[in-house]
Amino acid sequence: MVGGFVLVAMVLTTGPAQAGITTIDFEGLGDVTPITSIAVPGNVVTFSIVLPTGAVATAYTAQVGGPVTAFVSNDAPAGMQSGTFLTDEAAGPNLTGEYRMQFANPVSSLSLDLYDYRVDGGPAAGDQAILTVYSDLFTTAIGTTSFTIPASNPIDGNIEHLAIALGSFDIVSAALTFTGADVGTGIDNVSFATVPAPGALILGAIGSGMVGWFRRRKSL
């Protein structure tokens, strides 16, 4: 704990097709760990929860099978019989909360897995989970995607993948909101591509130019 912030570096190494993508999966943290900021190479992501009253609350980790905050083992999303994810309550699934994320350095893409947003959890068919990204702190929306609960949504837990990629805009913050009650939801595998700082781009260009110059000299 540093100055009230939990700083934890958790990065999954991705394959060539996902070069430059950082993924936070919350593994390695115990049940009911408060999460404010997570530091990863090149960025710091701040997480918070906005309650129906407008109050800002802390996000917490939860483990499948945990006695208070998480799904019981036989109610976990398919393929997730163990593991740790982020949830909006420390005392169990009772309230509707909006997930918020802020990036210290802008990102050009964002995706996450949403757990257990389903008909029998409180929402009704047609209700939506909406992921919106902003070019500032939750004011100027520059992209959105959503998941709509179908009438035939299964009773058992599910996993929905929400993803936004913006080539010409920088994402500074994001919010996952719900048109119906989201009691019992969780998020995981928060993935993003940090936009290189201008200085890094200049250094990269200089480095590439020097490599090309040396190769040309060698061929003479």
Secondary structure as a PSIPRED ss2 file (coil, helix, strand):
# PSIPRED VFORMAT (PSIPRED V4.0)

   1 M C   1.000  0.000  0.000
   2 V E   0.000  0.000  1.000
   3 G C   1.000  0.000  0.000
   4 G C   1.000  0.000  0.000
   5 F E   0.000  0.000  1.000
   6 V C   1.000  0.000  0.000
   7 L C   1.000  0.000  0.000
   8 V C   1.000  0.000  0.000
   9 A C   1.000  0.000  0.000
  10 M C   1.000  0.000  0.000
  11 V C   1.000  0.000  0.000
  12 L C   1.000  0.000  0.000
  13 T C   1.000  0.000  0.000
  14 T C   1.000  0.000  0.000
  15 G C   1.000  0.000  0.000
  16 P H   0.000  1.000  0.000
  17 A H   0.000  1.000  0.000
  18 Q H   0.000  1.000  0.000
  19 A C   1.000  0.000  0.000
  20 G C   1.000  0.000  0.000
  21 I E   0.000  0.000  1.000
  22 T E   0.000  0.000  1.000
  23 T E   0.000  0.000  1.000
  24 I E   0.000  0.000  1.000
  25 D C   1.000  0.000  0.000
  26 F C   1.000  0.000  0.000
  27 E C   1.000  0.000  0.000
  28 G C   1.000  0.000  0.000
  29 L C   1.000  0.000  0.000
  30 G C   1.000  0.000  0.000
  31 D C   1.000  0.000  0.000
  32 V C   1.000  0.000  0.000
  33 T C   1.000  0.000  0.000
  34 P E   0.000  0.000  1.000
  35 I E   0.000  0.000  1.000
  36 T C   1.000  0.000  0.000
  37 S E   0.000  0.000  1.000
  38 I E   0.000  0.000  1.000
  39 A E   0.000  0.000  1.000
  40 V E   0.000  0.000  1.000
  41 P C   1.000  0.000  0.000
  42 G C   1.000  0.000  0.000
  43 N E   0.000  0.000  1.000
  44 V E   0.000  0.000  1.000
  45 V E   0.000  0.000  1.000
  46 T E   0.000  0.000  1.000
  47 F E   0.000  0.000  1.000
  48 S E   0.000  0.000  1.000
  49 I E   0.000  0.000  1.000
  50 V E   0.000  0.000  1.000
  51 L C   1.000  0.000  0.000
  52 P C   1.000  0.000  0.000
  53 T C   1.000  0.000  0.000
  54 G C   1.000  0.000  0.000
  55 A C   1.000  0.000  0.000
  56 V E   0.000  0.000  1.000
  57 A E   0.000  0.000  1.000
  58 T C   1.000  0.000  0.000
  59 A E   0.000  0.000  1.000
  60 Y E   0.000  0.000  1.000
  61 T E   0.000  0.000  1.000
  62 A E   0.000  0.000  1.000
  63 Q E   0.000  0.000  1.000
  64 V C   1.000  0.000  0.000
  65 G C   1.000  0.000  0.000
  66 G C   1.000  0.000  0.000
  67 P C   1.000  0.000  0.000
  68 V C   1.000  0.000  0.000
  69 T C   1.000  0.000  0.000
  70 A C   1.000  0.000  0.000
  71 F C   1.000  0.000  0.000
  72 V C   1.000  0.000  0.000
  73 S H   0.000  1.000  0.000
  74 N H   0.000  1.000  0.000
  75 D H   0.000  1.000  0.000
  76 A C   1.000  0.000  0.000
  77 P C   1.000  0.000  0.000
  78 A C   1.000  0.000  0.000
  79 G C   1.000  0.000  0.000
  80 M C   1.000  0.000  0.000
  81 Q C   1.000  0.000  0.000
  82 S C   1.000  0.000  0.000
  83 G C   1.000  0.000  0.000
  84 T E   0.000  0.000  1.000
  85 F E   0.000  0.000  1.000
  86 L E   0.000  0.000  1.000
  87 T E   0.000  0.000  1.000
  88 D C   1.000  0.000  0.000
  89 E C   1.000  0.000  0.000
  90 A C   1.000  0.000  0.000
  91 A C   1.000  0.000  0.000
  92 G C   1.000  0.000  0.000
  93 P C   1.000  0.000  0.000
  94 N C   1.000  0.000  0.000
  95 L C   1.000  0.000  0.000
  96 T C   1.000  0.000  0.000
  97 G C   1.000  0.000  0.000
  98 E E   0.000  0.000  1.000
  99 Y E   0.000  0.000  1.000
 100 R E   0.000  0.000  1.000
 101 M E   0.000  0.000  1.000
 102 Q E   0.000  0.000  1.000
 103 F E   0.000  0.000  1.000
 104 A E   0.000  0.000  1.000
 105 N E   0.000  0.000  1.000
 106 P E   0.000  0.000  1.000
 107 V E   0.000  0.000  1.000
 108 S E   0.000  0.000  1.000
 109 S E   0.000  0.000  1.000
 110 L E   0.000  0.000  1.000
 111 S E   0.000  0.000  1.000
 112 L E   0.000  0.000  1.000
 113 D E   0.000  0.000  1.000
 114 L E   0.000  0.000  1.000
 115 Y E   0.000  0.000  1.000
 116 D C   1.000  0.000  0.000
 117 Y C   1.000  0.000  0.000
 118 R C   1.000  0.000  0.000
 119 V H   0.000  1.000  0.000
 120 D H   0.000  1.000  0.000
 121 G H   0.000  1.000  0.000
 122 G C   1.000  0.000  0.000
 123 P C   1.000  0.000  0.000
 124 A C   1.000  0.000  0.000
 125 A C   1.000  0.000  0.000
 126 G C   1.000  0.000  0.000
 127 D C   1.000  0.000  0.000
 128 Q E   0.000  0.000  1.000
 129 A E   0.000  0.000  1.000
 130 I E   0.000  0.000  1.000
 131 L E   0.000  0.000  1.000
 132 T E   0.000  0.000  1.000
 133 V E   0.000  0.000  1.000
 134 Y E   0.000  0.000  1.000
 135 S C   1.000  0.000  0.000
 136 D C   1.000  0.000  0.000
 137 L C   1.000  0.000  0.000
 138 F C   1.000  0.000  0.000
 139 T C   1.000  0.000  0.000
 140 T C   1.000  0.000  0.000
 141 A E   0.000  0.000  1.000
 142 I E   0.000  0.000  1.000
 143 G E   0.000  0.000  1.000
 144 T E   0.000  0.000  1.000
 145 T E   0.000  0.000  1.000
 146 S E   0.000  0.000  1.000
 147 F E   0.000  0.000  1.000
 148 T E   0.000  0.000  1.000
 149 I C   1.000  0.000  0.000
 150 P C   1.000  0.000  0.000
 151 A C   1.000  0.000  0.000
 152 S C   1.000  0.000  0.000
 153 N C   1.000  0.000  0.000
 154 P C   1.000  0.000  0.000
 155 I C   1.000  0.000  0.000
 156 D C   1.000  0.000  0.000
 157 G C   1.000  0.000  0.000
 158 N C   1.000  0.000  0.000
 159 I E   0.000  0.000  1.000
 160 E E   0.000  0.000  1.000
 161 H E   0.000  0.000  1.000
 162 L E   0.000  0.000  1.000
 163 A E   0.000  0.000  1.000
 164 I E   0.000  0.000  1.000
 165 A E   0.000  0.000  1.000
 166 L C   1.000  0.000  0.000
 167 G C   1.000  0.000  0.000
 168 S C   1.000  0.000  0.000
 169 F C   1.000  0.000  0.000
 170 D C   1.000  0.000  0.000
 171 I E   0.000  0.000  1.000
 172 V E   0.000  0.000  1.000
 173 S E   0.000  0.000  1.000
 174 A E   0.000  0.000  1.000
 175 A E   0.000  0.000  1.000
 176 L E   0.000  0.000  1.000
 177 T E   0.000  0.000  1.000
 178 F E   0.000  0.000  1.000
 179 T C   1.000  0.000  0.000
 180 G C   1.000  0.000  0.000
 181 A C   1.000  0.000  0.000
 182 D C   1.000  0.000  0.000
 183 V C   1.000  0.000  0.000
 184 G C   1.000  0.000  0.000
 185 T C   1.000  0.000  0.000
 186 G E   0.000  0.000  1.000
 187 I E   0.000  0.000  1.000
 188 D E   0.000  0.000  1.000
 189 N E   0.000  0.000  1.000
 190 V E   0.000  0.000  1.000
 191 S E   0.000  0.000  1.000
 192 F E   0.000  0.000  1.000
 193 A E   0.000  0.000  1.000
 194 T E   0.000  0.000  1.000
 195 V C   1.000  0.000  0.000
 196 P C   1.000  0.000  0.000
 197 A C   1.000  0.000  0.000
 198 P H   0.000  1.000  0.000
 199 G H   0.000  1.000  0.000
 200 A H   0.000  1.000  0.000
 201 L H   0.000  1.000  0.000
 202 I H   0.000  1.000  0.000
 203 L H   0.000  1.000  0.000
 204 G H   0.000  1.000  0.000
 205 A H   0.000  1.000  0.000
 206 I H   0.000  1.000  0.000
 207 G H   0.000  1.000  0.000
 208 S H   0.000  1.000  0.000
 209 G H   0.000  1.000  0.000
 210 M H   0.000  1.000  0.000
 211 V H   0.000  1.000  0.000
 212 G H   0.000  1.000  0.000
 213 W H   0.000  1.000  0.000
 214 F H   0.000  1.000  0.000
 215 R H   0.000  1.000  0.000
 216 R H   0.000  1.000  0.000
 217 R H   0.000  1.000  0.000
 218 K H   0.000  1.000  0.000
 219 S H   0.000  1.000  0.000
 220 L C   1.000  0.000  0.000
